[in-house]
Amino acid sequence: MSDSKNKPFLPPSSKLVPTYAARGLELDIPKNEMPEHSMLPSVAYQVIHDELRLDGYSMLNLATFVTTWMEDEAQKLINETLDKNMVDRDEYPQTAQLEQRCIRIVADLWNAPDHENAVGTSTIGSSEACMLGGMGMKWRWRNRRKAEGKPFDKPNLIMGANVQVCWHKFCRYWDIEPREVPCEGNRFTLNAEEAVKHIDENTIGVVAIMGSTYDGRYEPVEEIAKALDAHEEKTGIDVPIHVDGASGGFVAPFLQPEIKWDFRLPRVKSINASGHKYGLVYPGVGWVIFRDKDALPEDLVFHVKYLGGDMLDLSINFSRPGNRVVAQYYNFLRLGREGYRRIHESSRNVALSLSKMIGELEPFDLITDGSDIPVFCWTMNDDYAKTANFSLFDLADKLRERGWLVPAYPMPQNRSDLVVQRIVVKEDFSMDVAGMLFEDIKRAIEYFESHPENKPTFRTGNQFHH
Ligand SMILES: Cc1ncc(COP(=O)(O)O)c(C=O)c1O
């Protein structure tokens, strides 16, 4: 005992690292194996804290759709509930209650026919929520085909080539043929005409996106629904819609309540959104809501014990943090519809002003202006590009020198010749900060123009993941 007491807490080291970790560290730390000995919590904290300082600064991260700022009170609740596992509904019945309230609130926002008895769940994000909505489509189609005594081994799903990567994963993991509608000219999203062209009796559904990841545009859900109605009348093939409202699901109800994209359209059977995007919660929460009980096949549902009773369990993950659901409920309660409208209106104003200013700069043409979700992108105009000595990739690199993360990437299939640059406006990106970014964009252009020896660089391959 005395032996171990007398041992130095940290083993001697051949290497002295004087200031890293606030002078508390005098040894090499293995990076890929667990260290043999313990270290003081303050030292471990400092090592990690210092390393993380090399990350980008989240306020300047205009690439991410994910919330980068929450109020102190929300953070306090998040900290107080860090230990809550969402799946322990019997043990944490009040957290489960808050989840149920959120499900009903979201179903109401999306005009579900009976939001008091809403059918849905919280998830870890939209990817899991899309997976569940997609499984709903596959299971419903398969059950119908089985009942009709028809083959059910070749399902397909119709979507625009602009879908987020989670839909590629869904198709690959569940053995579904993705029928991706490519871009055409200046059409970068799915439209009604193209959706209908790809239907056959093996189509499990159509994915329509409210807020394309590439350019922020809403897809015309109502038009697609009408075209599918007409197609059903002609052919008898009933094709449901899943709306991927990862971003727009928490924008459209506040900014464009007149657009019919949700359960007001009977053909829409399920909708997902990310609580951690325009739901204004830190990363780790999403939502999927089904139109009603009929839209959710019984064999996808598990049941968990809850206060001695029974509760629907629909999820891919078992354990996940309950505190993000608590934070979502905090936002609903704290902000109300008026608060969400005010915050998103302000982000939209920033997006519209900044996009206008960028669009007026000589080198650029706007693709979208941020009037759907507050996300917009631009490209280099053809005339300027003929003699330009920089590309949008170079501009992204130059802006990064000042800390701004403004990604450049090619548009999807069939228009991958078109490189764009995108800004996601979030609550913590004020008009003031937008003005500073604009000055830096102008400065970057001036830099390139005053360095004629510079050559534009182009990148192929998929460096930027949507
Ligand atoms: C349209 C769309 N769908 C799905 C996702 C995936 O969302 P999450 O990151 O919440 O899993 C995203 C993310 O950007 C998205 O934009």
The ligand as a MOL file (V3000), in Angstrom:
LIG
                    3D

  0  0  0     0  0            999 V3000
M  V30 BEGIN CTAB
M  V30 COUNTS 16 16 0 0 0
M  V30 BEGIN ATOM
M  V30 1 C -32.9140 17.0970 -46.3390 0
M  V30 2 C -32.1340 16.3880 -45.2650 0
M  V30 3 N -32.5120 15.1590 -44.8780 0
M  V30 4 C -31.8630 14.4810 -43.9020 0
M  V30 5 C -30.7620 15.0340 -43.2720 0
M  V30 6 C -30.0640 14.2600 -42.1820 0
M  V30 7 O -30.3200 14.9060 -40.9750 0
M  V30 8 P -29.5820 14.5830 -39.6020 0
M  V30 9 O -28.2690 15.2600 -39.7020 0
M  V30 10 O -30.4860 15.2030 -38.5800 0
M  V30 11 O -29.4840 13.1070 -39.4510 0
M  V30 12 C -30.3230 16.3120 -43.6540 0
M  V30 13 C -29.1360 16.9300 -43.0400 0
M  V30 14 O -28.6520 17.9630 -43.4210 0
M  V30 15 C -31.0340 17.0190 -44.6630 0
M  V30 16 O -30.6640 18.2590 -45.0490 0
M  V30 END ATOM
M  V30 BEGIN BOND
M  V30 1 1 1 2
M  V30 2 1 2 3
M  V30 3 2 2 15
M  V30 4 2 3 4
M  V30 5 1 4 5
M  V30 6 1 5 6
M  V30 7 2 5 12
M  V30 8 1 6 7
M  V30 9 1 7 8
M  V30 10 2 8 9
M  V30 11 1 8 10
M  V30 12 1 8 11
M  V30 13 1 12 13
M  V30 14 1 12 15
M  V30 15 2 13 14
M  V30 16 1 15 16
M  V30 END BOND
M  V30 END CTAB
M  END
